Amino acid sequence: MPSTKEIKNRIKSVGDTQKITNAMYLISSTKMRRARKEAEETKPYFNLLRREIRRMFAVEGDVTSRYLDSSVDEAVTGGRNGILVITGDKGLAGSYNQMVIKDAEALMEKSDDYKLYIVGDYGWRYFRTHGADVCESFGHSMNQPSLAMARDITRELLDEFDDGVFDRLYVCYTEFSGGMSAGNAMHDRLIPFDKDDFVPEGEETDENAATVFEYEPDVKTVLERIMQSYLVGYVYSALVNSYSSEQSARMMAMDAANDNASELLAELKLEYNHVRQNAITQEITEISSGARSLRSKNS
């Protein structure tokens, strides 16, 4: 049976760990709220870009762009795929990282040829360790997603696309589902777009969609410039959703760790009281026995 000193040291150790997990919970909570707030502030701008792209399709039905290809099907395996994978920088977030990695691996298995572009140190270490074809010059931390970070990522990916490094680009990320959960890992085709991506079935056309505008120098050039900005918004949304899901998953993991620590502390304190009570009882028994022995000798 452990001594009272050993149990007290264990209680102190668990208590110190609980303070750390509780602090991590609060930090993750603050980071998640900040990221969601920044995303909500930029959402109207990118919604406006989406509406303007739809307007162009309505006015110029035959407009073409290097970023559009309705013939590309999800089931097509020919050609080279680029896969943008968004993970966290570290663990301690439950199943968050593993879910998006499994989704990326499933997409890799469907590809005849692929190249990975990793955001997040956790995914970078994992895929390099497992011998995947990772773009070595592409490395971004998930410390704090921002529009500037999304612009850098999009610019690098578009340069690769324009250079013919890949024919299609997919993004594997985690969709934030709200509350305390790890979210849902998923993937979308980022480039090339399909016109139907901008006019979902059953969606009403904007009131002024058919209004005629003059585009300088031409519709195609303007569309490609707007598409680039829209891609930035798409990447930024994926980053924020993944980041929020990571923080939410970490909150859930730290909350579970706090509960486990509380249960363990309760058990240790109970054990400490039992050991202490047994020690006191033993001391009383020894004193009583000694007293009886003295009385027997004196009588």
Phi, psi and omega in degrees: 000133180294154178280167179297327179295317179297319180292320178297320177295322178293318179299318179296318181296314179295320179297319178295320178296321179296324177297321180293312180296324178293320177295320178295324177298313182294320179296315180297321178299316180294316180298319182295315180298319180295316181296317179295322180296315180295323179293319179295327181290331181265348184301316181303324181297313183286332173296322178294320176299318180298318178296321181291323177296318177298322178299319179298318179295325180289322182280316182243086185296333184259017181296141180239159179200151177295342180267003181240135175197098182287346183279346182283123183252151179300330186279348182292129181249351180289158180083184184251131180258136169262136182233113175271117183247125182250113177238185175270176177274336183213175180272220182058034180227037178062227184266010187307304184294319183294327180296313182287329176294318178296322178295319178294319180295323177296322177291323178296323181294333180277350185263135173288326182211138183209165173217132184264140174237111190256133170245123182111129184296326182298310180294323179301312180295318184298307186289326176293320179297325183268011172073023179284160179280092183256137176290111187291331183276355183254112180208116181230139178275154177256029182300315179201102181295144180212167177296323178298319178295318179297322178296316179299314181297314182296318180299316180297317182292320179294324176298318178295319179296315180295329179278358178079019180293325175218159181263331179224150179234126176248153175237125177256118182214184181242121180281123181289126184256003179086159180068202179258096178204166180277358181075189182238120178289136182205170176220148178229153172277121185268315178222138354280156177280160170251143179303328180295340177296336183259345178231077180301149182298133177086356181276137181288145178284144178302148184304321184254023185297327184271002179297133184277129176238155173259129183248129179244132001283332176199169184298318183299314180296314180296318181299316181294323178293317179293322178301320179299317178294322179294321178297322176301315179296323179296312179296318180299318178298318179296320179297313183293319178298316179295316181297316179295320178295321179297313181295322178295317178296322179292321176301317180295318180293318180290327177295318177295321178295321178297317179296317179296321179295320179297318178295318180294320178297320179297319179293318181294320179294322177295316178296320178300316180296321179295314180297317180296318179295320178296321180295318179295317179299319179297318179296317179297318180298317180294320178296317180296319180295320179295320179296318179296323180295320179294319180294323180293324179289326183281340183275000000 
